[in-house]
Amino acid sequence: MRCLLNMGARANTNRWTFYAYDAVGNRISEVQEQNGQTFQR
């Protein structure tokens, strides 16, 4: 039973972690693009 609960919690955590990484990844991409434009000057 504990194994099933742990698996469920882990799946939940992974899903939220994935969403968080996705949002952060998009933000980092925007910053890198801005930095790239700045460095090109």
VOGU-3710 file (C-alpha; in Angstrom, 3 decimals, decimal comma):
1> mrcllnmgar> 0,000/0,000/0,000  2,774/2,426/0,855  4,419/1,671/-2,476  1,250/2,639/-4,334  0,907/5,858/-2,345  4,554/6,734/-2,966  4,173/6,065/-6,685  1,091/8,280/-6,828  2,813/11,077/-4,953  5,888/10,748/-7,149
11> antnrwtfya> 3,784/10,922/-10,322  2,009/14,004/-8,968  5,320/15,642/-8,068  6,820/14,820/-11,447  3,830/16,351/-13,220  4,069/19,599/-11,252  7,854/19,575/-11,638  7,429/19,147/-15,385  5,062/22,135/-15,527  7,482/24,203/-13,433
21> ydavgnrise> 10,463/23,257/-15,625  8,406/24,035/-18,731  7,545/27,520/-17,453  11,109/28,155/-16,286  12,484/26,806/-19,566  10,312/29,220/-21,552  11,470/32,085/-19,328  15,130/31,091/-19,732  14,670/30,926/-23,513  13,297/34,471/-23,508
31> vqeqngqtfq> 16,193/35,718/-21,377  18,747/33,938/-23,577  17,224/35,525/-26,686  17,384/38,963/-25,047  20,979/38,305/-23,943  21,841/37,164/-27,472  20,510/40,425/-28,892  22,464/42,376/-26,276  25,687/40,476/-26,970  25,345/41,062/-30,715
41> r> 25,568/44,818/-30,276
//
